[in-house]
Amino acid sequence: MKRIVLFLLAAMPAAAFAQANYQPGYILKNSGDTVKGFINYQEWAYSPMSVEFKLNKTDNETQEFSPGKIKGFAVYGGENYASFVGLLSMNKNIFPDIPTGLDTTRKPGEIFMRQLATGDHLILYANAEIHKNRFFIAEKDGAVAELKYNEYYGATNSEEVVDNLFRGQLTLYVYKYNNGDKSLLASIADVRFEERDLLNIVDKINNIAPGSKTDTLRNNIKTKTRFFGGLGLNEFTSAVNASSQSVFKPKFDFGLDVFINPDIQQFIFRTELAFSTIGGQYNQTATTPNNDAVDLSYEGSYMTITPQILFAVYNKPNLKIYIDGGIAFNIATYSNNQNGGDSGYINGYATDLYVPLQVGVIVDKKYELSFTFSSFSTGAFYANAFASNKLNGGMGFKMLF
């Protein structure tokens, strides 16, 4: 098992981090013409500075466009980006990395904005940089305006000051498109400068009913997570004092995956809860409280919770090959222990912290096969005996929901 995992890990080239992912889409030229082709669609944690485009997927020639060169681009069935060229706010606004004192600096620049919501009246966009989030709003066929927001430390450098100027901008749209609806105006007073809150209020201004097919908030959040469940087999080296044996025990697991971009699914943040049995049986002469020969057996179980990150080194819609690392928090319990006819020879529990390594394959975004390597031991004392279980590795199969 160990050799399989180490071989697969060594076979993953570093170049995979820069692999292309050309998907059908289009660019919108500044002249207004639409050019269909293929977009190099990446899992952008921050807004892209430029985009790569091919007329045909098999072309060797690639064109690269910055926001000033095109009006925008889109991936069919994926994300839609529009260009913005003009004055941009420059203040950091992600706590705790915020400025001391009000920073109203604005500078000319060009960026790509990801479309979040659209409707009969308003379009909402977002732009993300390190230490900085921007949101923009536009009326249909109207100019794009940045939503104004300042967060900074006050004079004492400990007092946090927040200026929610964007609420006033949203209020004007409620008067214009919703006849000054009082309940809608009241809800604006609680809107935070966050994607979820802004999606919610813009949908309401656009008269989009919650739960409908055009409900932007529901549709955006629904696709960013998935659950999974599975079973597998763990390999242990089980020992009591100097005697050991190799054992295979079943494993059951379930958990939650969270995506940066559900369309790409190259980086996956996973939290997994797993259960596995352990145990052994030994016939040996050993030192006991009564110096008797022992016929020792015991049972036990592992419960492990593992936050981890999966990275797809080969990433296609219907086939992903990934590497995975995380930190496992483990509790091993020992029970039903027998020394001949006497019980209670080895009892108790042990806790451990370790780093498992894993490689796996995901097919059709539904089925997953994985191989895990680990090297750690857990054990428990009772009297003069010590039981330990070293997890060597394992394999598993999961269903993704």
Kinemage of the C-alpha trace (Angstrom):
@kinemage 1
@onewidth
@group {chain A} dominant
@subgroup {mainchain}
@vectorlist {calphas} color= white
{ca met a 1} P 0.000 0.000 0.000
{ca lys a 2} L 2.758 2.432 0.969
{ca arg a 3} L 4.614 1.852 -2.306
{ca ile a 4} L 1.470 2.516 -4.364
{ca val a 5} L 0.799 5.824 -2.659
{ca leu a 6} L 4.403 7.043 -2.780
{ca phe a 7} L 4.686 6.112 -6.469
{ca leu a 8} L 1.527 8.018 -7.356
{ca leu a 9} L 2.642 11.058 -5.381
{ca ala a 10} L 6.038 11.077 -7.094
{ca ala a 11} L 4.412 10.774 -10.521
{ca met a 12} L 2.463 14.030 -10.184
{ca pro a 13} L 4.372 16.694 -12.170
{ca ala a 14} L 4.790 20.200 -10.831
{ca ala a 15} L 3.532 21.488 -14.161
{ca ala a 16} L 0.039 20.351 -13.197
{ca phe a 17} L -0.375 23.533 -11.161
{ca ala a 18} L -0.401 25.494 -14.426
{ca gln a 19} L -2.486 23.113 -16.540
{ca ala a 20} L -4.813 24.709 -19.058
{ca asn a 21} L -8.563 24.204 -18.901
{ca tyr a 22} L -10.074 25.538 -22.119
{ca gln a 23} L -13.863 25.570 -22.010
{ca pro a 24} L -16.402 26.824 -24.587
{ca gly a 25} L -17.125 30.521 -24.161
{ca tyr a 26} L -16.740 33.899 -25.811
{ca ile a 27} L -15.119 37.300 -25.545
{ca leu a 28} L -16.987 40.554 -26.058
{ca lys a 29} L -14.844 42.982 -28.017
{ca asn a 30} L -14.841 46.726 -27.370
{ca ser a 31} L -16.554 47.158 -30.743
{ca gly a 32} L -19.503 45.152 -29.423
{ca asp a 33} L -18.764 42.044 -31.509
{ca thr a 34} L -18.948 38.640 -29.856
{ca val a 35} L -16.208 36.139 -30.721
{ca lys a 36} L -16.912 32.526 -29.803
{ca gly a 37} L -14.089 30.200 -28.859
{ca phe a 38} L -12.515 28.696 -25.769
{ca ile a 39} L -11.612 30.341 -22.459
{ca asn a 40} L -8.799 29.069 -20.214
{ca tyr a 41} L -11.134 28.742 -17.237
{ca gln a 42} L -9.192 28.593 -13.985
{ca glu a 43} L -10.231 28.366 -10.345
{ca trp a 44} L -9.452 32.001 -9.608
{ca ala a 45} L -9.275 32.701 -5.862
{ca tyr a 46} L -8.959 36.377 -6.840
{ca ser a 47} L -10.276 38.151 -9.917
{ca pro a 48} L -8.157 37.405 -13.008
{ca met a 49} L -5.852 40.132 -14.324
{ca ser a 50} L -6.127 38.743 -17.863
{ca val a 51} L -7.762 35.881 -19.726
{ca glu a 52} L -6.410 33.445 -22.332
{ca phe a 53} L -8.547 32.699 -25.374
{ca lys a 54} L -8.435 30.345 -28.385
{ca leu a 55} L -10.645 30.302 -31.440
{ca asn a 56} L -10.339 26.506 -31.588
{ca lys a 57} L -9.478 24.212 -28.712
{ca thr a 58} L -6.720 22.510 -30.712
{ca asp a 59} L -5.034 25.785 -31.753
{ca asn a 60} L -1.441 26.279 -30.643
{ca glu a 61} L -1.867 30.033 -30.769
{ca thr a 62} L -3.301 31.670 -27.639
{ca gln a 63} L -4.564 35.236 -27.325
{ca glu a 64} L -4.378 37.044 -23.991
{ca phe a 65} L -6.747 39.879 -23.144
{ca ser a 66} L -6.592 42.391 -20.303
{ca pro a 67} L -9.734 44.258 -19.118
{ca gly a 68} L -8.873 47.306 -21.242
{ca lys a 69} L -8.790 45.268 -24.458
{ca ile a 70} L -12.264 43.682 -24.242
{ca lys a 71} L -15.652 44.443 -22.706
{ca gly a 72} L -15.791 41.075 -21.006
{ca phe a 73} L -15.847 37.308 -21.394
{ca ala a 74} L -17.965 34.348 -20.344
{ca val a 75} L -17.782 30.578 -20.056
{ca tyr a 76} L -20.906 28.739 -21.198
{ca gly a 77} L -22.511 27.220 -18.118
{ca gly a 78} L -19.917 28.984 -15.950
{ca glu a 79} L -19.016 32.505 -14.915
{ca asn a 80} L -19.544 35.816 -16.684
{ca tyr a 81} L -16.993 38.641 -16.353
{ca ala a 82} L -17.330 42.280 -17.420
{ca ser a 83} L -14.525 44.829 -17.743
{ca phe a 84} L -14.346 48.035 -15.762
{ca val a 85} L -11.982 50.876 -16.675
{ca gly a 86} L -12.032 53.936 -14.446
{ca leu a 87} L -11.393 55.156 -10.908
{ca leu a 88} L -11.096 52.421 -8.280
{ca ser a 89} L -11.079 52.634 -4.488
{ca met a 90} L -7.722 51.552 -3.053
{ca asn a 91} L -8.429 51.180 0.705
{ca lys a 92} L -7.923 47.779 2.296
{ca asn a 93} L -11.208 46.586 3.740
{ca ile a 94} L -10.791 43.018 4.993
{ca phe a 95} L -10.465 42.961 8.793
{ca pro a 96} L -8.024 42.948 10.553
{ca asp a 97} L -5.787 44.255 7.733
{ca ile a 98} L -7.450 47.670 7.469
{ca pro a 99} L -5.892 51.167 7.499
{ca thr a 100} L -5.573 53.519 10.432
{ca gly a 101} L -7.765 56.483 9.586
{ca leu a 102} L -10.095 57.010 6.667
{ca asp a 103} L -8.550 56.195 3.281
{ca thr a 104} L -10.537 57.594 0.344
{ca thr a 105} L -7.789 57.109 -2.246
{ca arg a 106} L -9.009 56.366 -5.760
{ca lys a 107} L -6.797 55.610 -8.726
{ca pro a 108} L -7.389 54.893 -12.419
{ca gly a 109} L -7.296 51.196 -13.202
{ca glu a 110} L -8.809 48.350 -15.183
{ca ile a 111} L -10.248 45.142 -13.703
{ca phe a 112} L -12.497 42.207 -14.483
{ca met a 113} L -15.736 42.016 -12.486
{ca arg a 114} L -17.575 38.726 -11.904
{ca gln a 115} L -21.321 39.004 -12.446
{ca leu a 116} L -23.211 37.912 -9.345
{ca ala a 117} L -26.818 38.820 -10.089
{ca thr a 118} L -28.982 40.262 -12.797
{ca gly a 119} L -32.653 41.076 -13.242
{ca asp a 120} L -35.118 43.572 -14.627
{ca his a 121} L -33.460 46.565 -12.958
{ca leu a 122} L -29.958 45.968 -11.562
{ca ile a 123} L -26.781 43.983 -12.213
{ca leu a 124} L -24.394 43.206 -9.345
{ca tyr a 125} L -20.671 42.528 -9.837
{ca ala a 126} L -17.743 41.601 -7.588
{ca asn a 127} L -13.984 42.043 -7.784
{ca ala a 128} L -11.620 40.384 -5.310
{ca glu a 129} L -7.982 41.203 -4.578
{ca ile a 130} L -5.658 40.397 -1.679
{ca his a 131} L -6.835 42.497 1.294
{ca lys a 132} L -9.578 44.099 -0.811
{ca asn a 133} L -13.145 43.323 -1.920
{ca arg a 134} L -15.069 45.554 -4.313
{ca phe a 135} L -18.690 45.391 -5.397
{ca phe a 136} L -20.197 47.253 -8.349
{ca ile a 137} L -23.762 47.902 -9.409
{ca ala a 138} L -25.328 48.989 -12.677
{ca glu a 139} L -28.782 49.664 -14.021
{ca lys a 140} L -29.739 47.833 -17.173
{ca asp a 141} L -27.862 49.525 -20.042
{ca gly a 142} L -26.502 52.033 -17.518
{ca ala a 143} L -23.078 52.985 -16.206
{ca val a 144} L -21.314 50.842 -13.625
{ca ala a 145} L -20.756 52.398 -10.168
{ca glu a 146} L -18.627 51.071 -7.329
{ca leu a 147} L -20.460 50.530 -4.064
{ca lys a 148} L -18.809 52.694 -1.405
{ca tyr a 149} L -17.538 51.148 1.823
{ca asn a 150} L -14.829 52.125 4.313
{ca glu a 151} L -13.536 50.184 7.288
{ca tyr a 152} L -10.649 51.528 9.338
{ca tyr a 153} L -9.139 51.977 12.790
{ca gly a 154} L -10.007 55.155 14.629
{ca ala a 155} L -7.734 57.562 16.457
{ca thr a 156} L -6.986 55.100 19.275
{ca asn a 157} L -5.950 52.395 16.756
{ca ser a 158} L -8.222 49.981 18.598
{ca glu a 159} L -11.620 51.396 17.679
{ca glu a 160} L -13.021 49.974 14.430
{ca val a 161} L -15.005 52.437 12.304
{ca val a 162} L -17.333 51.296 9.516
{ca asp a 163} L -18.881 53.614 6.901
{ca asn a 164} L -21.654 51.751 5.053
{ca leu a 165} L -22.136 54.361 2.354
{ca phe a 166} L -23.353 51.701 -0.095
{ca arg a 167} L -26.627 51.477 1.848
{ca gly a 168} L -27.505 54.956 0.671
{ca gln a 169} L -26.818 53.929 -2.926
{ca leu a 170} L -29.126 50.924 -2.587
{ca thr a 171} L -31.806 53.098 -0.970
{ca leu a 172} L -32.013 55.285 -4.111
{ca tyr a 173} L -32.740 52.181 -6.214
{ca val a 174} L -35.547 51.129 -3.853
{ca tyr a 175} L -37.229 54.500 -4.325
{ca lys a 176} L -36.734 54.324 -8.078
{ca tyr a 177} L -37.835 50.726 -8.725
{ca asn a 178} L -39.863 49.635 -5.658
{ca asn a 179} L -41.862 52.795 -4.847
{ca gly a 180} L -39.934 53.272 -1.607
{ca asp a 181} L -41.107 49.932 -0.168
{ca lys a 182} L -40.837 50.392 3.614
{ca ser a 183} L -39.925 46.807 4.470
{ca leu a 184} L -37.220 46.821 1.816
{ca leu a 185} L -35.852 50.122 3.097
{ca ala a 186} L -35.787 48.708 6.631
{ca ser a 187} L -33.870 45.611 5.492
{ca ile a 188} L -31.188 47.780 3.828
{ca ala a 189} L -30.268 49.123 7.276
{ca asp a 190} L -28.913 45.658 8.165
{ca val a 191} L -27.196 44.810 4.880
{ca arg a 192} L -23.483 44.025 5.302
{ca phe a 193} L -20.778 44.582 2.684
{ca glu a 194} L -20.748 40.871 1.870
{ca glu a 195} L -21.697 38.846 -1.176
{ca arg a 196} L -24.567 36.997 0.468
{ca asp a 197} L -26.278 40.141 1.823
{ca leu a 198} L -25.830 42.101 -1.395
{ca leu a 199} L -27.161 39.233 -3.515
{ca asn a 200} L -30.205 39.050 -1.302
{ca ile a 201} L -31.073 42.751 -1.472
{ca val a 202} L -30.419 43.092 -5.225
{ca asp a 203} L -32.693 40.114 -5.915
{ca lys a 204} L -35.423 41.840 -3.897
{ca ile a 205} L -34.994 45.112 -5.805
{ca asn a 206} L -35.221 43.072 -9.024
{ca asn a 207} L -38.495 41.546 -7.713
{ca ile a 208} L -37.078 38.024 -7.770
{ca ala a 209} L -39.011 35.776 -5.395
{ca pro a 210} L -37.020 33.650 -2.914
{ca gly a 211} L -36.865 30.015 -3.992
{ca ser a 212} L -37.551 30.737 -7.665
{ca lys a 213} L -35.345 29.494 -10.489
{ca thr a 214} L -33.893 32.995 -10.799
{ca asp a 215} L -33.154 33.306 -7.062
{ca thr a 216} L -29.489 34.299 -7.269
{ca leu a 217} L -28.768 33.746 -3.582
{ca arg a 218} L -30.133 30.203 -3.490
{ca asn a 219} L -28.519 29.145 -6.759
{ca asn a 220} L -25.079 30.517 -5.858
{ca ile a 221} L -24.883 28.902 -2.435
{ca lys a 222} L -26.418 25.560 -3.382
{ca thr a 223} L -23.612 24.511 -5.705
{ca lys a 224} L -20.651 25.332 -3.441
{ca thr a 225} L -20.892 22.278 -1.182
{ca arg a 226} L -21.535 18.561 -1.401
{ca phe a 227} L -21.752 15.657 1.027
{ca phe a 228} L -20.106 12.263 0.690
{ca gly a 229} L -20.126 8.857 2.329
{ca gly a 230} L -17.964 5.804 1.846
{ca leu a 231} L -16.300 2.662 3.096
{ca gly a 232} L -12.822 1.251 2.888
{ca leu a 233} L -10.095 -0.878 4.419
{ca asn a 234} L -7.290 0.171 6.777
{ca glu a 235} L -4.019 -1.724 7.290
{ca phe a 236} L -2.602 -1.750 10.837
{ca thr a 237} L 0.425 -3.230 12.549
{ca ser a 238} L -1.157 -4.333 15.812
{ca ala a 239} L 1.094 -5.172 18.760
{ca val a 240} L 1.125 -6.065 22.424
{ca asn a 241} L 4.525 -5.606 24.053
{ca ala a 242} L 7.038 -7.224 21.665
{ca ser a 243} L 4.548 -9.299 19.635
{ca ser a 244} L 2.946 -7.821 16.500
{ca gln a 245} L 0.810 -8.795 13.539
{ca ser a 246} L -0.583 -7.149 10.407
{ca val a 247} L -4.357 -6.724 10.398
{ca phe a 248} L -6.918 -5.263 7.988
{ca lys a 249} L -9.995 -3.557 9.381
{ca pro a 250} L -13.057 -1.924 7.753
{ca lys a 251} L -13.480 1.861 7.676
{ca phe a 252} L -16.601 3.990 7.300
{ca asp a 253} L -16.538 7.717 6.601
{ca phe a 254} L -18.700 10.691 5.675
{ca gly a 255} L -18.199 14.420 5.405
{ca leu a 256} L -18.510 17.686 3.507
{ca asp a 257} L -16.672 19.218 0.536
{ca val a 258} L -16.526 22.984 -0.079
{ca phe a 259} L -15.461 24.416 -3.457
{ca ile a 260} L -13.807 27.691 -4.395
{ca asn a 261} L -15.454 27.365 -7.801
{ca pro a 262} L -18.032 24.583 -8.254
{ca asp a 263} L -17.524 24.679 -12.019
{ca ile a 264} L -13.814 23.849 -11.754
{ca gln a 265} L -13.478 21.888 -8.484
{ca gln a 266} L -9.687 21.903 -8.618
{ca phe a 267} L -9.235 22.951 -4.987
{ca ile a 268} L -11.577 21.211 -2.550
{ca phe a 269} L -11.715 21.894 1.182
{ca arg a 270} L -12.843 18.664 2.828
{ca thr a 271} L -13.846 17.784 6.381
{ca glu a 272} L -14.061 14.023 6.941
{ca leu a 273} L -15.229 11.976 9.924
{ca ala a 274} L -14.086 8.338 9.809
{ca phe a 275} L -14.615 5.254 11.970
{ca ser a 276} L -12.492 2.101 11.954
{ca thr a 277} L -12.195 -0.943 14.192
{ca ile a 278} L -8.904 -2.186 15.683
{ca gly a 279} L -7.924 -5.167 17.761
{ca gly a 280} L -5.799 -8.274 18.095
{ca gln a 281} L -5.336 -11.637 19.769
{ca tyr a 282} L -2.080 -12.914 21.298
{ca asn a 283} L -0.963 -16.145 22.930
{ca gln a 284} L 2.261 -15.471 24.780
{ca thr a 285} L 4.062 -15.542 28.065
{ca ala a 286} L 4.165 -12.030 29.406
{ca thr a 287} L 4.639 -10.235 32.668
{ca thr a 288} L 1.321 -9.512 34.337
{ca pro a 289} L 0.536 -8.364 37.848
{ca asn a 290} L 0.497 -12.047 38.842
{ca asn a 291} L 3.368 -13.104 36.512
{ca asp a 292} L 1.010 -15.430 34.646
{ca ala a 293} L 1.114 -16.606 31.057
{ca val a 294} L -1.547 -14.751 29.100
{ca asp a 295} L -4.019 -15.518 26.393
{ca leu a 296} L -4.661 -11.900 25.467
{ca ser a 297} L -7.308 -10.420 23.158
{ca tyr a 298} L -8.746 -6.933 22.845
{ca glu a 299} L -10.996 -4.857 20.646
{ca gly a 300} L -11.182 -1.183 19.939
{ca ser a 301} L -12.121 1.548 17.510
{ca tyr a 302} L -10.746 4.664 15.832
{ca met a 303} L -12.696 7.872 15.378
{ca thr a 304} L -10.851 10.420 13.238
{ca ile a 305} L -11.786 13.899 12.045
{ca thr a 306} L -9.589 15.264 9.269
{ca pro a 307} L -9.734 18.784 7.794
{ca gln a 308} L -7.856 18.569 4.493
{ca ile a 309} L -7.244 20.116 1.077
{ca leu a 310} L -7.569 18.228 -2.203
{ca phe a 311} L -5.802 19.497 -5.311
{ca ala a 312} L -6.677 18.013 -8.711
{ca val a 313} L -3.377 17.697 -10.579
{ca tyr a 314} L -5.337 16.351 -13.549
{ca asn a 315} L -8.619 18.179 -13.754
{ca lys a 316} L -11.281 17.452 -16.354
{ca pro a 317} L -15.069 17.633 -15.908
{ca asn a 318} L -15.498 13.845 -15.762
{ca leu a 319} L -12.093 12.759 -14.449
{ca lys a 320} L -9.938 14.189 -11.685
{ca ile a 321} L -6.710 12.805 -10.250
{ca tyr a 322} L -5.862 14.483 -6.965
{ca ile a 323} L -3.369 14.664 -4.150
{ca asp a 324} L -4.552 15.375 -0.640
{ca gly a 325} L -3.084 16.421 2.694
{ca gly a 326} L -4.487 17.447 6.035
{ca ile a 327} L -4.306 17.094 9.790
{ca ala a 328} L -6.057 14.149 11.452
{ca phe a 329} L -7.334 14.268 15.033
{ca asn a 330} L -7.728 10.698 16.256
{ca ile a 331} L -9.233 9.014 19.321
{ca ala a 332} L -8.602 5.282 19.850
{ca thr a 333} L -10.632 3.372 22.425
{ca tyr a 334} L -9.855 -0.087 23.820
{ca ser a 335} L -12.611 -2.312 25.190
{ca asn a 336} L -13.835 -5.910 25.625
{ca asn a 337} L -10.346 -6.966 26.621
{ca gln a 338} L -9.598 -10.430 27.905
{ca asn a 339} L -6.624 -12.071 29.631
{ca gly a 340} L -7.625 -15.696 29.445
{ca gly a 341} L -10.838 -15.713 31.402
{ca asp a 342} L -10.140 -12.398 33.117
{ca ser a 343} L -11.336 -9.095 31.693
{ca gly a 344} L -9.918 -5.637 32.077
{ca tyr a 345} L -6.312 -6.299 31.098
{ca ile a 346} L -6.024 -3.411 28.628
{ca asn a 347} L -8.551 -0.630 28.842
{ca gly a 348} L -8.743 3.055 28.094
{ca tyr a 349} L -8.237 5.384 25.178
{ca ala a 350} L -5.487 7.355 23.448
{ca thr a 351} L -5.513 10.523 21.357
{ca asp a 352} L -3.207 11.376 18.476
{ca leu a 353} L -2.515 14.048 15.887
{ca tyr a 354} L -0.976 13.046 12.538
{ca val a 355} L -0.649 14.019 8.859
{ca pro a 356} L -2.020 11.516 6.317
{ca leu a 357} L -1.118 11.659 2.603
{ca gln a 358} L -3.599 10.579 -0.039
{ca val a 359} L -4.024 10.212 -3.781
{ca gly a 360} L -7.284 9.481 -5.524
{ca val a 361} L -9.455 9.514 -8.600
{ca ile a 362} L -12.908 11.128 -9.002
{ca val a 363} L -15.079 9.964 -11.902
{ca asp a 364} L -18.160 11.842 -13.160
{ca lys a 365} L -18.137 13.986 -9.973
{ca lys a 366} L -19.895 11.051 -8.247
{ca tyr a 367} L -17.449 8.226 -7.571
{ca glu a 368} L -14.125 8.413 -5.757
{ca leu a 369} L -11.367 5.841 -5.210
{ca ser a 370} L -8.481 6.768 -2.901
{ca phe a 371} L -5.261 5.358 -1.422
{ca thr a 372} L -3.909 6.692 1.873
{ca phe a 373} L -0.478 6.455 3.488
{ca ser a 374} L 0.206 7.242 7.120
{ca ser a 375} L 2.815 6.416 9.710
{ca phe a 376} L 1.728 6.882 13.283
{ca ser a 377} L 0.971 4.747 16.328
{ca thr a 378} L -1.578 4.918 19.084
{ca gly a 379} L -1.652 2.804 22.197
{ca ala a 380} L -2.874 2.274 25.744
{ca phe a 381} L -1.278 0.910 28.920
{ca tyr a 382} L -2.723 -1.368 31.526
{ca ala a 383} L -0.577 -2.938 34.234
{ca asn a 384} L 2.638 -4.107 32.491
{ca ala a 385} L 1.190 -4.499 28.993
{ca phe a 386} L 1.151 -1.987 26.168
{ca ala a 387} L -1.119 -2.354 23.147
{ca ser a 388} L -0.314 -0.295 20.057
{ca asn a 389} L -1.770 0.032 16.585
{ca lys a 390} L 0.276 1.571 13.789
{ca leu a 391} L -1.792 2.775 10.838
{ca asn a 392} L 0.173 2.026 7.674
{ca gly a 393} L -2.382 3.073 5.092
{ca gly a 394} L -5.617 2.145 3.441
{ca met a 395} L -7.944 2.440 0.506
{ca gly a 396} L -11.494 3.643 0.211
{ca phe a 397} L -14.467 4.211 -2.053
{ca lys a 398} L -16.816 7.179 -1.715
{ca met a 399} L -20.118 8.274 -3.214
{ca leu a 400} L -20.332 12.050 -3.752
{ca phe a 401} L -23.744 13.710 -3.411
